[in-house]
């Protein structure tokens, strides 16, 4: 980027990118207005969900203290409802998040504090976080995923997954442990990306409230 008439030559890649933007329909304001509308809708859902949870005097923790996570807290305006944050990185532990000043704890705090809900701020790593903390779900905890849709993932969802996997194994759909692991990986993706058929009663209640 430079002032008009600046010393640098414009490379051909600039026009290539402009062409790609036009082809994708990103050369106007409408796509960004639509995105803003979707984000506002998501924000309203998250706020209603958190309000209902806090109304029941439940504890909400969060997972992931990266810059994208603290940006989510700020945009959703829910920092005041988050009791603490955990992160795997020792360099972040013992420090406070910008803006909301929430203390970042090591992940073992999940099992010490036993929050009723864990909001996954590092949503891009949601699949791994859920898999690595299955014990939290087994003990009655619930993960909240906000992207691409708001989902609550608890013991009921995990039980449905294993029930489905065992059924597939019994019917010889899966013939080896390796195939079973691959199958479960695919199911994990479905939880995060498009898990329409398995929704907890608590989430149904939230939708009803909305």
C-alpha atoms as one frame of an Amber mdcrd trajectory, in Angstrom:
protein
   0.000   0.000   0.000   1.313   3.430  -0.931   0.131   6.889  -1.920  -0.963
   7.368  -5.487   2.107   7.970  -7.637   4.400   6.291  -5.080   7.753   4.781
  -6.033   6.745   1.118  -5.960   5.525  -0.755  -9.008   2.206  -2.553  -8.785
   2.734  -6.266  -9.281   0.471  -8.435 -11.418  -0.701 -10.281  -8.331  -2.698
  -7.219  -7.285  -4.987  -7.534 -10.294  -5.140 -11.282  -9.763  -6.428 -10.747
  -6.225  -8.915  -8.109  -7.384 -10.180 -10.579  -9.978 -10.592 -13.266  -7.311
 -12.517 -10.846  -5.103 -14.884  -9.941  -7.940 -15.383 -13.588  -8.851 -16.220
 -14.396  -5.210 -18.543 -11.404  -4.942 -16.355  -9.687  -2.352 -15.937  -6.416
  -4.223 -18.888  -4.743  -2.530 -20.261  -4.134   0.964 -23.087  -6.690   0.965
 -20.991  -9.762   1.925 -19.563  -7.883   4.887 -22.980  -6.602   5.941 -24.257
 -10.192   5.801 -21.310 -11.321   7.899 -22.050  -8.621  10.450 -25.650  -9.783
  10.607 -24.584 -13.375  11.259 -22.132 -12.278  13.951 -24.795 -10.160  15.647
 -27.194 -13.127  15.623 -24.487 -15.354  17.113 -23.738 -12.715  19.743 -27.390
 -12.561  20.768 -27.550 -16.359  21.090 -24.407 -16.504  23.203 -25.638 -13.698
  25.460 -29.001 -15.393  25.977 -27.286 -18.701  26.704 -24.896 -17.167  29.227
 -27.718 -15.217  30.867 -29.742 -18.405  31.342 -26.761 -20.296  32.722 -25.835
 -17.558  35.181 -29.476 -17.260  36.230 -29.091 -20.840  37.502 -25.956 -19.848
  39.483 -23.759 -22.070  37.324 -20.011 -21.611  36.855 -18.693 -20.821  33.386
 -15.035 -21.286  32.537 -13.373 -20.715  29.186 -10.677 -22.591  27.296  -7.994
 -20.774  25.312  -6.323 -17.440  26.066  -5.122 -16.629  22.567  -5.757 -13.213
  21.029  -8.676 -14.593  19.018 -10.269 -15.868  22.227 -10.035 -12.573  24.064
 -11.393 -10.882  20.936 -14.426 -13.187  21.134 -14.949 -12.277  24.789 -14.848
  -8.597  23.903 -17.131  -8.868  20.875 -19.687 -11.063  22.639 -19.443  -8.847
  25.743 -19.452 -11.851  28.086 -16.197 -11.372  29.963 -18.059 -10.497  33.153
 -19.764 -13.912  33.066 -16.568 -15.971  32.704 -15.155 -17.023  36.076 -11.735
 -18.083  34.796  -9.845 -19.157  31.683  -7.549 -22.146  31.208  -4.770 -22.469
  28.678  -2.208 -25.159  27.862   0.631 -22.650  27.467   2.583 -22.175  30.747
   3.683 -18.706  29.601   0.062 -17.499  29.692  -0.825 -19.046  33.035  -0.947
 -16.711  36.013  -1.529 -13.703  33.770  -4.702 -11.755  33.027  -6.558 -11.277
  29.766  -6.585  -7.805  28.202  -9.750  -5.824  28.716 -11.659  -8.113  31.062
  -8.662  -9.001  33.283  -9.667 -12.650  33.701  -7.063 -14.853  35.372  -5.573
 -17.555  33.136  -5.080 -20.878  34.927  -3.474 -24.191  33.910  -5.837 -26.781
  32.448  -5.802 -28.808  35.678  -8.067 -26.063  37.062 -10.882 -27.653  35.039
 -10.894 -30.570  37.479 -10.205 -28.434  40.547 -12.851 -25.770  39.890 -15.265
 -28.148  38.135 -17.126 -25.502  36.090 -20.576 -26.464  34.869 -19.712 -25.151
  31.394 -16.502 -24.545  29.472 -16.765 -22.075  26.621 -14.212 -22.984  23.947
 -12.590 -19.717  22.883 -10.011 -21.540  20.759 -12.839 -22.851  18.561 -10.503
 -23.889  15.754  -9.054 -26.479  18.185 -12.426 -27.521  19.616 -12.202 -31.096
  18.373  -8.860 -31.722  20.100  -9.879 -29.901  23.276 -13.013 -32.014  23.652
 -11.155 -35.243  22.939  -8.328 -34.433  25.370 -10.791 -33.543  28.134 -13.305
 -36.357  27.864 -12.912 -36.827  31.632 -14.510 -33.409  32.141 -17.568 -34.527
  30.180 -17.654 -37.887  31.993 -17.819 -35.976  35.293 -20.867 -34.031  34.124
 -19.302 -30.986  32.470 -20.466 -29.357  29.248 -18.477 -27.715  26.470 -19.959
 -24.736  24.637 -18.917 -24.331  21.000 -19.864 -21.102  19.238 -18.788 -21.727
  15.642 -20.229 -22.342  13.122 -23.267 -22.723  15.395 -23.873 -22.584  19.119
 -23.672 -26.115  20.509 -23.595 -27.595  23.990 -21.677 -30.866  24.124 -22.073
 -32.995  27.221 -22.278 -36.603  28.315 -25.445 -37.236  26.324 -23.809 -36.296
  23.018 -20.721 -38.388  23.708 -22.900 -41.361  24.656 -24.736 -41.055  21.346
 -21.445 -41.021  19.459 -20.178 -44.190  21.111 -23.565 -45.858  20.700 -23.439
 -45.102  16.983 -19.841 -46.292  16.736 -20.573 -49.569  18.550 -23.590 -50.164
  16.326 -21.473 -49.631  13.213 -18.839 -52.001  14.582 -21.448 -54.662  15.372
 -22.876 -54.460  11.852 -19.363 -54.941  10.448 -19.401 -51.465   8.966 -16.096
 -51.063  10.757 -13.784 -54.057  10.648 -10.753 -52.889  12.594  -9.680 -50.661
  15.452  -8.013 -48.369  12.921 -11.283 -47.960  11.033 -13.084 -47.306  14.317
 -10.626 -44.531  15.203 -11.075 -43.016  11.743 -14.844 -43.234  12.141 -14.737
 -41.497  15.520 -12.593 -38.753  14.057 -15.249 -38.180  11.405 -17.964 -38.123
  14.063 -15.943 -35.623  16.103 -15.895 -33.376  13.056 -19.650 -33.723  12.786
 -20.055 -32.550  16.373 -18.189 -29.370  15.662 -19.318 -28.691  12.115 -22.840
 -29.984  11.518 -24.202 -32.046  14.399 -27.916 -31.547  13.744 -29.427 -34.742
  15.160 -27.907 -34.766  18.638 -28.797 -31.673  20.703 -28.920 -31.551  24.489
 -32.139 -30.761  26.337 -30.478 -27.657  27.736 -29.810 -26.299  24.269 -33.373
 -27.072  23.250 -34.472 -25.002  26.230 -32.274 -22.128  25.086 -33.790 -22.243
  21.597 -37.238 -22.259  23.193 -36.321 -19.232  25.286 -35.158 -17.406  22.168
